[in-house]
């Protein structure tokens, strides 16, 4: 099978634990691109926290905010964007108070919350965005925003995930890290945005490889012609992929390219 698109999750998939791209992965990505493969980063990260990586890899397109934004990097054009309404965000804030979780959103490329926690600090560290601690979350959120994240200790947050999916079935809910519960508009996920981009580029679903590690990658793993987990995948998801490769720290992306694009055994 000749694959024409390679979609890569970033954190814990393409990136090593120190949030860098290994030389091995860089080399193989360049080789895939030399063969005409469209390499696309698809992450829960905000757009500003992805662009440097995408430009370094000489990508043409990028999917950010868990699929809520699709960008053309050559023209700086937003090809697709869908946001939560202000009212939905306020309801999610009320839910976070009842469920004893922290909540953040993003306004003008700034992280907004009215509480502080070690988990919010992780998001600030990963994205490099400013964090504004505000006295009143609702008062600070006066416009639509692309997504929210609920944050808390992992085992408790798994229970919150189940409850939130039942309580608000009109929203898209998925885990990106054990302590990050991502909430986006209904119908928004990585698979939907990959399908949008593939149609634009006249690439068939069967010609796509997707590589990920977490719950927010599941939709694209199941959508792609070849869905691949890195070995550090969330354990309960292992059965849903077509293949499993080396971990994010052992250049799993390079292995995908070697095996399925370059056909090196």
Buried (B, 14 or more C-beta within 10 A) or exposed (E): EEBBBBBBBBBBBBBBEEBEBBEBBBEBBEBBBEEEBBBBBBBBBBBEBBBEBBEEBEBBBBBBBBBBBBBBBEEEEEBBBBBBEBEBBBBBBEBBEEBEBBBBBBBEEEBBBBBEBEBBEBBBEBBEBEBBEBEEBEEBBEEBBBBBBBBBEEEEBBEBBEEBBEBBEEBBBBBBBBBBBBBBBBEBBBBBBBBBBBEEBEBEBEBBBBBBBBBBBBBBBEBBBBBBBBBBBBEEBEEEBBBBBBBBBBBBBBBBBBBBBBEEE
